[in-house]
Amino acid sequence: AAPWRVDVAKYVGEDINVRFEDAAVSPKAVHVVEGLGFELANLSTEPAQETQIKAGFQLNRKGKVAVDGSVVPMPLEAKLNLDLKSVELLPLQPYFSEKLNIDITRGLVTAKGNVQMRLAESGKKKDDAALKGGFAGQVTIGDFQAVDKLNSADFLRWKSLHLGKIDVRLGPESVSVGDIALADFFARVIVSPE
């Protein structure tokens, strides 16, 4: 009468490589994950069971990503420590290219902080749920350069843009930044008939 229950004390994966092509954007975004290693502890089909996770991999050859923390699958709740090093912006450009009138030619993102997510009932309808949570930490965008799409001329570049003491929240939305540091900044203003 009772549903089956499956418990896994520990599950480990090592040296996994994945190539992911996202054709939902144009041009399609291609991401390569190399050397993925992960460890999951206390996996269960029981609702509200907390699973410990630890993972690390190389993203698009240069970037390094490390994540550890806990996740409850149903209802979703996650508390994760995130550490990104030298993740390239160029492979991410298809996701925001249509919204900007510039092309990013280079840039690296480094970030360290805590991510919290929770799927909470919105209260409007029984099955409605809203994502709540946020990010607290720091982000640096380094070696950034962008050109304008119309003339392919240098538009924006900097050596380092550091945002510290960041606190981003969802539900209700809010953004707070405690420190901003910008080094070797260049920007061009372009005025055209359009």
MARDO-643589 format. One record per atom (N, C-alpha, C): residue in one letter; atom name; x, y, z. Coordinates in steps of 0.05 Angstrom, whole numbers, plus 5000, padded with zeros to 4 digits. Layout:
BEGIN
{a; CA; {X; Y; Z}}
...
//
This chain:
BEGIN
{a; N; {5016; 4976; 5000}}
{a; CA; {5000; 5000; 5000}}
{a; C; {5017; 5025; 5000}}
{a; N; {5039; 5025; 5015}}
{a; CA; {5057; 5048; 5016}}
{a; C; {5075; 5049; 4991}}
{p; N; {5081; 5072; 4980}}
{p; CA; {5099; 5074; 4957}}
{p; C; {5127; 5064; 4965}}
{w; N; {5142; 5055; 4945}}
{w; CA; {5169; 5046; 4950}}
{w; C; {5186; 5070; 4958}}
{r; N; {5206; 5064; 4974}}
{r; CA; {5225; 5085; 4983}}
{r; C; {5253; 5076; 4975}}
{v; N; {5268; 5094; 4963}}
{v; CA; {5295; 5088; 4955}}
{v; C; {5314; 5107; 4969}}
{d; N; {5334; 5096; 4982}}
{d; CA; {5354; 5112; 4996}}
{d; C; {5382; 5104; 4985}}
{v; N; {5398; 5124; 4979}}
{v; CA; {5425; 5120; 4970}}
{v; C; {5443; 5136; 4989}}
{a; N; {5461; 5122; 5003}}
{a; CA; {5478; 5135; 5023}}
{a; C; {5499; 5153; 5009}}
{k; N; {5510; 5144; 4986}}
{k; CA; {5530; 5160; 4973}}
{k; C; {5532; 5152; 4943}}
{y; N; {5533; 5173; 4926}}
{y; CA; {5536; 5168; 4898}}
{y; C; {5558; 5187; 4887}}
{v; N; {5577; 5175; 4873}}
{v; CA; {5601; 5191; 4865}}
{v; C; {5604; 5188; 4834}}
{g; N; {5610; 5210; 4821}}
{g; CA; {5617; 5210; 4793}}
{g; C; {5644; 5224; 4789}}
{e; N; {5660; 5213; 4770}}
{e; CA; {5687; 5225; 4766}}
{e; C; {5693; 5228; 4736}}
{d; N; {5708; 5249; 4730}}
{d; CA; {5719; 5254; 4703}}
{d; C; {5698; 5250; 4681}}
{i; N; {5675; 5265; 4684}}
{i; CA; {5654; 5264; 4664}}
{i; C; {5656; 5289; 4646}}
{n; N; {5653; 5284; 4620}}
{n; CA; {5654; 5306; 4600}}
{n; C; {5627; 5308; 4586}}
{v; N; {5617; 5333; 4583}}
{v; CA; {5591; 5337; 4570}}
{v; C; {5593; 5361; 4551}}
{r; N; {5582; 5358; 4527}}
{r; CA; {5579; 5380; 4508}}
{r; C; {5549; 5386; 4506}}
{f; N; {5542; 5412; 4511}}
{f; CA; {5514; 5420; 4511}}
{f; C; {5510; 5442; 4490}}
{e; N; {5491; 5437; 4472}}
{e; CA; {5484; 5457; 4452}}
{e; C; {5455; 5467; 4457}}
{d; N; {5452; 5493; 4461}}
{d; CA; {5426; 5504; 4466}}
{d; C; {5416; 5518; 4440}}
{a; N; {5399; 5505; 4425}}
{a; CA; {5389; 5516; 4400}}
{a; C; {5365; 5534; 4405}}
{a; N; {5357; 5538; 4430}}
{a; CA; {5334; 5556; 4435}}
{a; C; {5342; 5585; 4432}}
{v; N; {5368; 5591; 4430}}
{v; CA; {5377; 5618; 4426}}
{v; C; {5392; 5619; 4399}}
{s; N; {5394; 5643; 4387}}
{s; CA; {5407; 5646; 4362}}
{s; C; {5429; 5667; 4363}}
{p; N; {5454; 5661; 4355}}
{p; CA; {5463; 5634; 4347}}
{p; C; {5463; 5615; 4371}}
{k; N; {5463; 5589; 4365}}
{k; CA; {5461; 5569; 4387}}
{k; C; {5485; 5572; 4406}}
{a; N; {5480; 5568; 4431}}
{a; CA; {5501; 5570; 4451}}
{a; C; {5512; 5542; 4456}}
{v; N; {5539; 5540; 4456}}
{v; CA; {5552; 5515; 4460}}
{v; C; {5569; 5517; 4485}}
{h; N; {5565; 5497; 4503}}
{h; CA; {5580; 5496; 4528}}
{h; C; {5593; 5469; 4531}}
{v; N; {5618; 5469; 4540}}
{v; CA; {5632; 5444; 4545}}
{v; C; {5640; 5442; 4574}}
{v; N; {5631; 5420; 4586}}
{v; CA; {5638; 5415; 4614}}
{v; C; {5659; 5392; 4614}}
{e; N; {5682; 5396; 4626}}
{e; CA; {5703; 5376; 4627}}
{e; C; {5711; 5370; 4656}}
{g; N; {5718; 5345; 4660}}
{g; CA; {5728; 5337; 4686}}
{g; C; {5708; 5339; 4708}}
{l; N; {5682; 5336; 4702}}
{l; CA; {5662; 5338; 4723}}
{l; C; {5665; 5316; 4743}}
{g; N; {5667; 5324; 4768}}
{g; CA; {5667; 5305; 4790}}
{g; C; {5646; 5314; 4810}}
{f; N; {5631; 5295; 4821}}
{f; CA; {5611; 5302; 4841}}
{f; C; {5607; 5280; 4861}}
{e; N; {5597; 5289; 4884}}
{e; CA; {5591; 5270; 4906}}
{e; C; {5564; 5278; 4918}}
{l; N; {5545; 5259; 4918}}
{l; CA; {5519; 5264; 4929}}
{l; C; {5516; 5245; 4953}}
{a; N; {5506; 5256; 4976}}
{a; CA; {5503; 5240; 5000}}
{a; C; {5475; 5243; 5010}}
{n; N; {5464; 5220; 5020}}
{n; CA; {5437; 5220; 5033}}
{n; C; {5415; 5225; 5013}}
{l; N; {5417; 5212; 4989}}
{l; CA; {5396; 5214; 4969}}
{l; C; {5372; 5197; 4977}}
{s; N; {5348; 5207; 4972}}
{s; CA; {5324; 5192; 4980}}
{s; C; {5300; 5201; 4963}}
{t; N; {5281; 5183; 4959}}
{t; CA; {5256; 5190; 4946}}
{t; C; {5236; 5202; 4965}}
{e; N; {5243; 5203; 4991}}
{e; CA; {5226; 5214; 5011}}
{e; C; {5224; 5245; 5007}}
{p; N; {5200; 5256; 5008}}
{p; CA; {5198; 5286; 5006}}
{p; C; {5212; 5298; 5031}}
{a; N; {5222; 5322; 5027}}
{a; CA; {5235; 5338; 5048}}
{a; C; {5261; 5326; 5058}}
{q; N; {5272; 5306; 5043}}
{q; CA; {5298; 5294; 5051}}
{q; C; {5321; 5312; 5040}}
{e; N; {5339; 5320; 5058}}
{e; CA; {5361; 5337; 5050}}
{e; C; {5385; 5321; 5039}}
{t; N; {5394; 5329; 5015}}
{t; CA; {5416; 5315; 5002}}
{t; C; {5440; 5334; 5002}}
{q; N; {5463; 5324; 5010}}
{q; CA; {5488; 5339; 5009}}
{q; C; {5501; 5336; 4982}}
{i; N; {5510; 5358; 4970}}
{i; CA; {5523; 5356; 4944}}
{i; C; {5549; 5371; 4944}}
{k; N; {5567; 5360; 4927}}
{k; CA; {5593; 5373; 4923}}
{k; C; {5601; 5367; 4894}}
{a; N; {5607; 5388; 4879}}
{a; CA; {5614; 5384; 4851}}
{a; C; {5634; 5404; 4842}}
{g; N; {5650; 5396; 4822}}
{g; CA; {5670; 5414; 4810}}
{g; C; {5675; 5406; 4781}}
{f; N; {5679; 5426; 4764}}
{f; CA; {5685; 5420; 4736}}
{f; C; {5697; 5445; 4722}}
{q; N; {5707; 5440; 4698}}
{q; CA; {5718; 5461; 4681}}
{q; C; {5697; 5468; 4660}}
{l; N; {5692; 5494; 4657}}
{l; CA; {5671; 5503; 4638}}
{l; C; {5683; 5518; 4615}}
{n; N; {5679; 5508; 4590}}
{n; CA; {5688; 5521; 4566}}
{n; C; {5718; 5526; 4567}}
{r; N; {5733; 5507; 4575}}
{r; CA; {5762; 5505; 4576}}
{r; C; {5776; 5523; 4597}}
{k; N; {5767; 5547; 4601}}
{k; CA; {5781; 5565; 4620}}
{k; C; {5768; 5566; 4648}}
{g; N; {5742; 5566; 4648}}
{g; CA; {5728; 5570; 4673}}
{g; C; {5729; 5547; 4692}}
{k; N; {5729; 5552; 4718}}
{k; CA; {5728; 5532; 4738}}
{k; C; {5704; 5537; 4756}}
{v; N; {5688; 5517; 4761}}
{v; CA; {5664; 5519; 4777}}
{v; C; {5664; 5499; 4799}}
{a; N; {5659; 5508; 4824}}
{a; CA; {5657; 5490; 4847}}
{a; C; {5631; 5498; 4862}}
{v; N; {5616; 5477; 4870}}
{v; CA; {5591; 5481; 4884}}
{v; C; {5590; 5460; 4907}}
{d; N; {5581; 5469; 4930}}
{d; CA; {5576; 5450; 4952}}
{d; C; {5554; 5461; 4969}}
{g; N; {5539; 5443; 4982}}
{g; CA; {5518; 5451; 4999}}
{g; C; {5496; 5430; 5002}}
{s; N; {5472; 5439; 5006}}
{s; CA; {5450; 5420; 5010}}
{s; C; {5426; 5427; 4993}}
{v; N; {5411; 5406; 4984}}
{v; CA; {5388; 5410; 4967}}
{v; C; {5365; 5392; 4977}}
{v; N; {5342; 5403; 4980}}
{v; CA; {5318; 5387; 4985}}
{v; C; {5302; 5388; 4959}}
{p; N; {5298; 5365; 4945}}
{p; CA; {5285; 5366; 4919}}
{p; C; {5255; 5373; 4920}}
{m; N; {5240; 5362; 4940}}
{m; CA; {5211; 5368; 4941}}
{m; C; {5202; 5374; 4969}}
{p; N; {5192; 5397; 4975}}
{p; CA; {5192; 5421; 4958}}
{p; C; {5220; 5432; 4956}}
{l; N; {5226; 5444; 4933}}
{l; CA; {5253; 5453; 4927}}
{l; C; {5264; 5473; 4948}}
{e; N; {5287; 5467; 4959}}
{e; CA; {5301; 5485; 4976}}
{e; C; {5331; 5479; 4974}}
{a; N; {5347; 5500; 4967}}
{a; CA; {5376; 5496; 4964}}
{a; C; {5391; 5517; 4978}}
{k; N; {5413; 5508; 4991}}
{k; CA; {5432; 5526; 5004}}
{k; C; {5460; 5517; 4993}}
{l; N; {5471; 5534; 4976}}
{l; CA; {5496; 5526; 4962}}
{l; C; {5517; 5547; 4965}}
{n; N; {5542; 5538; 4966}}
{n; CA; {5566; 5555; 4965}}
{n; C; {5576; 5553; 4936}}
{l; N; {5579; 5576; 4923}}
{l; CA; {5587; 5577; 4895}}
{l; C; {5614; 5591; 4892}}
{d; N; {5631; 5579; 4876}}
{d; CA; {5658; 5590; 4871}}
{d; C; {5664; 5588; 4841}}
{l; N; {5662; 5610; 4826}}
{l; CA; {5668; 5611; 4798}}
{l; C; {5695; 5625; 4794}}
{k; N; {5712; 5614; 4776}}
{k; CA; {5737; 5627; 4770}}
{k; C; {5741; 5628; 4740}}
{s; N; {5745; 5652; 4730}}
{s; CA; {5752; 5656; 4701}}
{s; C; {5732; 5644; 4682}}
{v; N; {5707; 5647; 4687}}
{v; CA; {5686; 5637; 4668}}
{v; C; {5683; 5658; 4645}}
{e; N; {5686; 5648; 4621}}
{e; CA; {5686; 5666; 4598}}
{e; C; {5657; 5676; 4592}}
{l; N; {5655; 5702; 4585}}
{l; CA; {5629; 5713; 4578}}
{l; C; {5621; 5708; 4549}}
{l; N; {5641; 5705; 4531}}
{l; CA; {5635; 5702; 4503}}
{l; C; {5616; 5678; 4496}}
{p; N; {5619; 5654; 4508}}
{p; CA; {5600; 5633; 4502}}
{p; C; {5571; 5639; 4513}}
{l; N; {5569; 5658; 4531}}
{l; CA; {5542; 5665; 4542}}
{l; C; {5528; 5687; 4526}}
{q; N; {5542; 5699; 4506}}
{q; CA; {5531; 5721; 4492}}
{q; C; {5505; 5716; 4477}}
{p; N; {5500; 5692; 4466}}
{p; CA; {5474; 5688; 4453}}
{p; C; {5449; 5692; 4472}}
{y; N; {5453; 5690; 4498}}
{y; CA; {5431; 5693; 4516}}
{y; C; {5422; 5722; 4520}}
{f; N; {5440; 5741; 4514}}
{f; CA; {5433; 5769; 4518}}
{f; C; {5439; 5787; 4493}}
{s; N; {5447; 5775; 4471}}
{s; CA; {5455; 5789; 4447}}
{s; C; {5432; 5806; 4436}}
{e; N; {5408; 5795; 4436}}
{e; CA; {5385; 5810; 4425}}
{e; C; {5377; 5834; 4442}}
{k; N; {5384; 5834; 4467}}
{k; CA; {5376; 5855; 4485}}
{k; C; {5396; 5878; 4486}}
{l; N; {5420; 5874; 4475}}
{l; CA; {5441; 5895; 4475}}
{l; C; {5448; 5903; 4447}}
{n; N; {5457; 5928; 4444}}
{n; CA; {5467; 5937; 4418}}
{n; C; {5497; 5937; 4417}}
{i; N; {5509; 5919; 4433}}
{i; CA; {5538; 5915; 4432}}
{i; C; {5544; 5885; 4430}}
{d; N; {5568; 5879; 4421}}
{d; CA; {5578; 5851; 4420}}
{d; C; {5601; 5850; 4440}}
{i; N; {5600; 5830; 4458}}
{i; CA; {5622; 5826; 4476}}
{i; C; {5643; 5810; 4462}}
{t; N; {5668; 5820; 4462}}
{t; CA; {5689; 5806; 4449}}
{t; C; {5707; 5790; 4468}}
{r; N; {5706; 5798; 4494}}
{r; CA; {5720; 5783; 4514}}
{r; C; {5711; 5792; 4542}}
{g; N; {5717; 5775; 4561}}
{g; CA; {5710; 5781; 4589}}
{g; C; {5710; 5756; 4605}}
{l; N; {5718; 5758; 4630}}
{l; CA; {5719; 5735; 4649}}
{l; C; {5704; 5742; 4674}}
{v; N; {5688; 5723; 4684}}
{v; CA; {5674; 5728; 4709}}
{v; C; {5685; 5710; 4731}}
{t; N; {5690; 5722; 4754}}
{t; CA; {5697; 5707; 4778}}
{t; C; {5677; 5715; 4799}}
{a; N; {5666; 5695; 4813}}
{a; CA; {5646; 5700; 4833}}
{a; C; {5649; 5681; 4856}}
{k; N; {5643; 5690; 4880}}
{k; CA; {5644; 5673; 4904}}
{k; C; {5622; 5682; 4922}}
{g; N; {5606; 5663; 4932}}
{g; CA; {5584; 5671; 4950}}
{g; C; {5565; 5648; 4956}}
{n; N; {5543; 5655; 4968}}
{n; CA; {5523; 5636; 4976}}
{n; C; {5497; 5640; 4960}}
{v; N; {5486; 5618; 4951}}
{v; CA; {5461; 5619; 4936}}
{v; C; {5440; 5604; 4952}}
{q; N; {5417; 5617; 4956}}
{q; CA; {5394; 5604; 4969}}
{q; C; {5370; 5606; 4951}}
{m; N; {5356; 5583; 4948}}
{m; CA; {5332; 5582; 4932}}
{m; C; {5311; 5566; 4947}}
{r; N; {5286; 5575; 4944}}
{r; CA; {5264; 5560; 4956}}
{r; C; {5239; 5565; 4940}}
{l; N; {5225; 5543; 4934}}
{l; CA; {5200; 5545; 4919}}
{l; C; {5178; 5546; 4940}}
{a; N; {5166; 5570; 4942}}
{a; CA; {5145; 5575; 4962}}
{a; C; {5118; 5579; 4949}}
{e; N; {5097; 5570; 4962}}
{e; CA; {5070; 5574; 4952}}
{e; C; {5064; 5603; 4951}}
{s; N; {5053; 5612; 4928}}
{s; CA; {5047; 5641; 4925}}
{s; C; {5022; 5649; 4939}}
{g; N; {5004; 5630; 4945}}
{g; CA; {4979; 5636; 4959}}
{g; C; {4956; 5643; 4940}}
{k; N; {4962; 5649; 4914}}
{k; CA; {4941; 5656; 4896}}
{k; C; {4924; 5631; 4888}}
{k; N; {4937; 5610; 4880}}
{k; CA; {4924; 5585; 4873}}
{k; C; {4939; 5563; 4888}}
{k; N; {4925; 5541; 4891}}
{k; CA; {4936; 5519; 4906}}
{k; C; {4963; 5509; 4895}}
{d; N; {4964; 5506; 4868}}
{d; CA; {4987; 5494; 4855}}
{d; C; {5009; 5515; 4847}}
{d; N; {5003; 5541; 4851}}
{d; CA; {5022; 5562; 4844}}
{d; C; {5045; 5562; 4864}}
{a; N; {5069; 5567; 4854}}
{a; CA; {5092; 5569; 4871}}
{a; C; {5111; 5591; 4860}}
{a; N; {5124; 5605; 4877}}
{a; CA; {5142; 5626; 4869}}
{a; C; {5170; 5620; 4879}}
{l; N; {5190; 5626; 4863}}
{l; CA; {5218; 5621; 4870}}
{l; C; {5227; 5644; 4888}}
{k; N; {5237; 5638; 4911}}
{k; CA; {5248; 5658; 4929}}
{k; C; {5277; 5651; 4935}}
{g; N; {5292; 5670; 4945}}
{g; CA; {5320; 5665; 4952}}
{g; C; {5337; 5688; 4943}}
{g; N; {5362; 5682; 4937}}
{g; CA; {5381; 5703; 4929}}
{g; C; {5410; 5694; 4929}}
{f; N; {5427; 5714; 4925}}
{f; CA; {5456; 5710; 4924}}
{f; C; {5469; 5731; 4942}}
{a; N; {5488; 5722; 4958}}
{a; CA; {5504; 5741; 4974}}
{a; C; {5533; 5734; 4970}}
{g; N; {5549; 5753; 4962}}
{g; CA; {5577; 5748; 4957}}
{g; C; {5590; 5771; 4942}}
{q; N; {5609; 5763; 4924}}
{q; CA; {5623; 5783; 4908}}
{q; C; {5627; 5772; 4879}}
{v; N; {5629; 5791; 4861}}
{v; CA; {5632; 5785; 4832}}
{v; C; {5653; 5804; 4820}}
{t; N; {5670; 5793; 4804}}
{t; CA; {5689; 5809; 4789}}
{t; C; {5687; 5802; 4759}}
{i; N; {5684; 5823; 4743}}
{i; CA; {5685; 5819; 4714}}
{i; C; {5711; 5832; 4704}}
{g; N; {5729; 5815; 4694}}
{g; CA; {5755; 5825; 4687}}
{g; C; {5761; 5822; 4657}}
{d; N; {5780; 5838; 4648}}
{d; CA; {5789; 5837; 4620}}
{d; C; {5766; 5839; 4601}}
{f; N; {5748; 5858; 4606}}
{f; CA; {5723; 5861; 4590}}
{f; C; {5726; 5880; 4567}}
{q; N; {5715; 5871; 4544}}
{q; CA; {5715; 5889; 4520}}
{q; C; {5690; 5884; 4504}}
{a; N; {5678; 5906; 4494}}
{a; CA; {5654; 5904; 4478}}
{a; C; {5656; 5924; 4455}}
{v; N; {5645; 5917; 4432}}
{v; CA; {5644; 5935; 4409}}
{v; C; {5615; 5940; 4402}}
{d; N; {5610; 5963; 4389}}
{d; CA; {5582; 5969; 4381}}
{d; C; {5576; 5953; 4355}}
{k; N; {5552; 5943; 4353}}
{k; CA; {5544; 5926; 4331}}
{k; C; {5544; 5941; 4304}}
{l; N; {5538; 5967; 4305}}
{l; CA; {5536; 5982; 4280}}
{l; C; {5563; 5987; 4266}}
{n; N; {5583; 5995; 4281}}
{n; CA; {5609; 6003; 4270}}
{n; C; {5632; 5984; 4277}}
{s; N; {5627; 5964; 4295}}
{s; CA; {5648; 5947; 4305}}
{s; C; {5671; 5963; 4317}}
{a; N; {5665; 5986; 4328}}
{a; CA; {5685; 6003; 4341}}
{a; C; {5685; 5997; 4371}}
{d; N; {5709; 6001; 4383}}
{d; CA; {5711; 5997; 4412}}
{d; C; {5689; 6014; 4426}}
{f; N; {5674; 6002; 4443}}
{f; CA; {5652; 6016; 4457}}
{f; C; {5656; 6017; 4487}}
{l; N; {5665; 5995; 4498}}
{l; CA; {5668; 5994; 4527}}
{l; C; {5689; 5974; 4534}}
{r; N; {5707; 5981; 4553}}
{r; CA; {5727; 5962; 4562}}
{r; C; {5737; 5970; 4589}}
{w; N; {5745; 5950; 4604}}
{w; CA; {5758; 5955; 4630}}
{w; C; {5775; 5931; 4638}}
{k; N; {5794; 5936; 4655}}
{k; CA; {5811; 5915; 4665}}
{k; C; {5797; 5899; 4686}}
{s; N; {5784; 5913; 4705}}
{s; CA; {5770; 5899; 4727}}
{s; C; {5747; 5916; 4737}}
{l; N; {5724; 5902; 4740}}
{l; CA; {5700; 5914; 4754}}
{l; C; {5693; 5895; 4776}}
{h; N; {5697; 5904; 4801}}
{h; CA; {5692; 5887; 4824}}
{h; C; {5668; 5898; 4839}}
{l; N; {5649; 5880; 4844}}
{l; CA; {5625; 5886; 4860}}
{l; C; {5626; 5869; 4885}}
{g; N; {5629; 5882; 4908}}
{g; CA; {5632; 5867; 4933}}
{g; C; {5608; 5872; 4951}}
{k; N; {5605; 5854; 4971}}
{k; CA; {5582; 5855; 4990}}
{k; C; {5555; 5857; 4975}}
{i; N; {5552; 5840; 4954}}
{i; CA; {5528; 5839; 4939}}
{i; C; {5507; 5823; 4954}}
{d; N; {5482; 5833; 4953}}
{d; CA; {5460; 5819; 4965}}
{d; C; {5436; 5822; 4946}}
{v; N; {5430; 5801; 4931}}
{v; CA; {5408; 5801; 4911}}
{v; C; {5387; 5782; 4922}}
{r; N; {5362; 5792; 4922}}
{r; CA; {5339; 5777; 4933}}
{r; C; {5317; 5775; 4913}}
{l; N; {5304; 5751; 4913}}
{l; CA; {5280; 5747; 4897}}
{l; C; {5256; 5744; 4916}}
{g; N; {5234; 5756; 4909}}
{g; CA; {5209; 5754; 4925}}
{g; C; {5211; 5764; 4953}}
{p; N; {5210; 5790; 4957}}
{p; CA; {5209; 5812; 4938}}
{p; C; {5237; 5817; 4927}}
{e; N; {5238; 5828; 4902}}
{e; CA; {5264; 5833; 4889}}
{e; C; {5278; 5857; 4902}}
{s; N; {5304; 5854; 4906}}
{s; CA; {5321; 5876; 4916}}
{s; C; {5350; 5870; 4909}}
{v; N; {5365; 5891; 4905}}
{v; CA; {5394; 5889; 4900}}
{v; C; {5409; 5909; 4917}}
{s; N; {5430; 5899; 4930}}
{s; CA; {5446; 5917; 4946}}
{s; C; {5475; 5910; 4939}}
{v; N; {5492; 5931; 4935}}
{v; CA; {5520; 5928; 4930}}
{v; C; {5536; 5946; 4949}}
{g; N; {5553; 5934; 4965}}
{g; CA; {5568; 5949; 4985}}
{g; C; {5593; 5962; 4974}}
{d; N; {5608; 5949; 4956}}
{d; CA; {5633; 5959; 4945}}
{d; C; {5633; 5957; 4915}}
{i; N; {5644; 5978; 4902}}
{i; CA; {5648; 5978; 4873}}
{i; C; {5676; 5989; 4868}}
{a; N; {5691; 5974; 4852}}
{a; CA; {5718; 5983; 4844}}
{a; C; {5721; 5978; 4814}}
{l; N; {5730; 5999; 4800}}
{l; CA; {5733; 5998; 4771}}
{l; C; {5761; 6007; 4763}}
{a; N; {5775; 5990; 4747}}
{a; CA; {5803; 5997; 4739}}
{a; C; {5806; 5998; 4709}}
{d; N; {5821; 6017; 4699}}
{d; CA; {5827; 6021; 4670}}
{d; C; {5802; 6020; 4653}}
{f; N; {5785; 6040; 4658}}
{f; CA; {5759; 6041; 4644}}
{f; C; {5760; 6058; 4619}}
{f; N; {5747; 6049; 4598}}
{f; CA; {5744; 6065; 4573}}
{f; C; {5715; 6061; 4563}}
{a; N; {5703; 6084; 4555}}
{a; CA; {5676; 6082; 4543}}
{a; C; {5674; 6102; 4520}}
{r; N; {5659; 6096; 4500}}
{r; CA; {5654; 6114; 4477}}
{r; C; {5624; 6120; 4476}}
{v; N; {5618; 6145; 4471}}
{v; CA; {5590; 6154; 4467}}
{v; C; {5586; 6157; 4437}}
{i; N; {5566; 6144; 4427}}
{i; CA; {5560; 6145; 4398}}
{i; C; {5532; 6157; 4395}}
{v; N; {5530; 6178; 4379}}
{v; CA; {5505; 6191; 4373}}
{v; C; {5500; 6188; 4343}}
{s; N; {5477; 6176; 4336}}
{s; CA; {5471; 6172; 4308}}
{s; C; {5443; 6181; 4303}}
{p; N; {5435; 6184; 4277}}
{p; CA; {5407; 6193; 4271}}
{p; C; {5387; 6173; 4281}}
{e; N; {5393; 6147; 4284}}
{e; CA; {5375; 6127; 4294}}
{e; C; {5371; 6129; 4324}}
//
